[in-house]
């Protein structure tokens, strides 16, 4: 079925297809041959209705140039993507207030390859140009196993490869090389092994930390550094120590500066620098007397005094 697609707005693209009584989002494949149109809305006697609702499915449409290849209805398609082969991804938010989302992958003919529901709302999705891999990411959820995750799938085999920790940011692109998957979001590239191990944690932390510091969001800067639970290299140790020291010198809330000082003291202590560790613990307690360092500091001071 040939239709006329009218672009109503750009960035993000909003399109109208009058033959299908459709108005909604539109995303193109990189080759511009395929496009997926999707709308989290339904026609009611009083007009269009979108967003939270208990019924009234939205629409997903696959187009090749101006030809409608297939159309389907799912509860609430809030995001979609399409490959150069016509593989379609869709994030379904579902009806009602349930904290669930469904990841859907369709083939070029509209056949469902993947349907998996998780205990978290979905945020965005991307697919590699050739349709080999697809990725979805989730929002925060009370169910930790599905909260703030990146879900990677092999499209040809319709199987999940891994679920890895991922921030709640919108995915921009997905690429695959030998034994490595790269997901880019907000200008930052997260490199994962085939088993879901993040390969460039220090690099990402450095980028996000500098962004947070430049914007004056010191609480976010602290949380960014806090993700470096253990260092894997001397370079990572140096970066972490420098970042914590810089945060202490800002006007971040006292409780966060105290946490930084405690972390600095622990790093000094692990290097055998007991006097330096004790001084940072004292500074932390002066900022936050409830930080639970009194006994640790007392024991350390005894060790220092006894030689």
WOHUKA-V128380 format. One record per residue. N is the residue number from 1. RES is the residue in three letters. PSI is psi in radians with two decimals (999 if undefined). Layout:
N	RES	PSI
N	RES	PSI
//
This chain:
1	UNK	2.09
2	UNK	2.36
3	UNK	2.95
4	UNK	2.13
5	UNK	2.08
6	UNK	2.14
7	UNK	2.03
8	UNK	-0.64
9	UNK	2.79
10	UNK	2.69
11	UNK	1.26
12	UNK	2.79
13	UNK	2.24
14	UNK	2.23
15	UNK	2.70
16	UNK	2.34
17	UNK	1.69
18	UNK	-0.62
19	UNK	-0.44
20	UNK	0.14
21	UNK	0.83
22	UNK	2.39
23	UNK	2.22
24	UNK	-2.86
25	UNK	2.73
26	UNK	2.28
27	UNK	2.34
28	UNK	2.64
29	UNK	2.85
30	UNK	-0.48
31	UNK	-0.02
32	UNK	0.14
33	UNK	-0.75
34	UNK	2.69
35	UNK	2.53
36	UNK	2.25
37	UNK	2.41
38	UNK	2.59
39	UNK	2.18
40	UNK	1.15
41	UNK	2.85
42	UNK	2.72
43	UNK	2.27
44	UNK	2.95
45	UNK	-0.41
46	UNK	0.07
47	UNK	-2.83
48	UNK	2.51
49	UNK	2.30
50	UNK	-3.04
51	UNK	-2.72
52	UNK	2.30
53	UNK	2.88
54	UNK	-0.18
55	UNK	3.01
56	UNK	1.45
57	UNK	2.69
58	UNK	-2.97
59	UNK	2.49
60	UNK	2.30
61	UNK	2.33
62	UNK	2.21
63	UNK	2.52
64	UNK	1.91
65	UNK	-2.02
66	UNK	0.27
67	UNK	2.20
68	UNK	2.00
69	UNK	-0.71
70	UNK	2.82
71	UNK	2.53
72	UNK	2.84
73	UNK	2.24
74	UNK	2.76
75	UNK	-1.09
76	UNK	1.49
77	UNK	1.84
78	UNK	-0.22
79	UNK	2.63
80	UNK	2.85
81	UNK	2.78
82	UNK	2.48
83	UNK	3.03
84	UNK	-0.21
85	UNK	-0.07
86	UNK	0.23
87	UNK	2.37
88	UNK	2.34
89	UNK	2.56
90	UNK	2.40
91	UNK	2.08
92	UNK	2.06
93	UNK	-0.28
94	UNK	2.87
95	UNK	2.74
96	UNK	-2.94
97	UNK	0.10
98	UNK	2.34
99	UNK	1.07
100	UNK	2.70
101	UNK	2.66
102	UNK	2.25
103	UNK	2.21
104	UNK	2.38
105	UNK	2.19
106	UNK	2.58
107	UNK	3.04
108	UNK	-0.37
109	UNK	0.00
110	UNK	0.00
111	UNK	2.33
112	UNK	2.16
113	UNK	-0.63
114	UNK	2.32
115	UNK	1.84
116	UNK	2.21
117	UNK	2.33
118	UNK	2.92
119	UNK	0.95
120	UNK	2.59
121	UNK	2.62
122	UNK	2.65
123	UNK	-0.81
124	UNK	3.03
125	UNK	2.65
126	UNK	2.80
127	UNK	2.56
128	UNK	2.73
129	UNK	-0.72
130	UNK	0.03
131	UNK	0.29
132	UNK	-0.68
133	UNK	2.62
134	UNK	2.58
135	UNK	2.47
136	UNK	2.63
137	UNK	2.60
138	UNK	2.80
139	UNK	-3.14
140	UNK	2.53
141	UNK	2.66
142	UNK	-0.36
143	UNK	1.79
144	UNK	-0.54
145	UNK	-0.42
146	UNK	-0.02
147	UNK	2.32
148	UNK	1.04
149	UNK	2.72
150	UNK	2.13
151	UNK	2.11
152	UNK	2.36
153	UNK	2.58
154	UNK	2.07
155	UNK	-0.83
156	UNK	-0.68
157	UNK	-0.10
158	UNK	0.76
159	UNK	2.58
160	UNK	2.33
161	UNK	-0.83
162	UNK	2.90
163	UNK	2.12
164	UNK	2.75
165	UNK	2.44
166	UNK	2.44
167	UNK	2.86
168	UNK	1.36
169	UNK	2.71
170	UNK	2.23
171	UNK	2.40
172	UNK	-0.73
173	UNK	2.89
174	UNK	2.35
175	UNK	2.69
176	UNK	2.34
177	UNK	-3.11
178	UNK	1.95
179	UNK	0.24
180	UNK	2.47
181	UNK	2.31
182	UNK	2.08
183	UNK	2.17
184	UNK	2.30
185	UNK	2.19
186	UNK	0.74
187	UNK	0.07
188	UNK	2.31
189	UNK	2.15
190	UNK	2.05
191	UNK	2.14
192	UNK	2.58
193	UNK	3.02
194	UNK	-0.22
195	UNK	0.08
196	UNK	0.26
197	UNK	2.22
198	UNK	2.13
199	UNK	-0.33
200	UNK	0.82
201	UNK	-0.81
202	UNK	-0.74
203	UNK	-0.79
204	UNK	-0.78
205	UNK	-0.72
206	UNK	-0.79
207	UNK	-0.86
208	UNK	-0.62
209	UNK	-0.81
210	UNK	-0.63
211	UNK	-0.78
212	UNK	-0.71
213	UNK	-0.72
214	UNK	-0.55
215	UNK	-0.06
216	UNK	0.25
217	UNK	1.39
218	UNK	-0.49
219	UNK	-0.77
220	UNK	-0.66
221	UNK	-0.70
222	UNK	-0.82
223	UNK	-0.60
224	UNK	-0.82
225	UNK	-0.58
226	UNK	-0.33
227	UNK	-0.35
228	UNK	1.39
229	UNK	-0.65
230	UNK	2.50
231	UNK	2.65
232	UNK	-0.06
233	UNK	2.86
234	UNK	-0.62
235	UNK	-0.74
236	UNK	-0.70
237	UNK	-0.79
238	UNK	-0.75
239	UNK	-0.79
240	UNK	-0.78
241	UNK	-0.76
242	UNK	-0.76
243	UNK	-0.77
244	UNK	-0.71
245	UNK	-0.71
246	UNK	-0.69
247	UNK	-0.64
248	UNK	-0.53
249	UNK	0.00
250	UNK	-3.10
251	UNK	0.61
252	UNK	2.70
253	UNK	2.48
254	UNK	-0.65
255	UNK	-0.54
256	UNK	-0.65
257	UNK	-0.62
258	UNK	-0.71
259	UNK	-0.69
260	UNK	-0.75
261	UNK	-0.69
262	UNK	-0.76
263	UNK	-0.72
264	UNK	-0.73
265	UNK	-0.70
266	UNK	-0.64
267	UNK	-0.73
268	UNK	-0.74
269	UNK	-0.69
270	UNK	-0.37
271	UNK	0.11
272	UNK	0.18
273	UNK	1.38
274	UNK	-0.73
275	UNK	-0.77
276	UNK	-0.68
277	UNK	-0.78
278	UNK	-0.72
279	UNK	-0.70
280	UNK	-0.61
281	UNK	-0.69
282	UNK	-0.76
283	UNK	-0.69
284	UNK	-0.75
285	UNK	-0.56
286	UNK	-0.51
287	UNK	-0.59
288	UNK	1.64
289	UNK	-0.26
290	UNK	0.28
291	UNK	-0.02
292	UNK	0.90
293	UNK	-0.05
294	UNK	-0.85
295	UNK	-0.70
296	UNK	-0.71
297	UNK	-0.71
298	UNK	-0.77
299	UNK	-0.70
300	UNK	-0.72
301	UNK	-0.59
302	UNK	-0.73
303	UNK	-0.72
304	UNK	-0.77
305	UNK	-0.52
306	UNK	-0.05
307	UNK	999
//
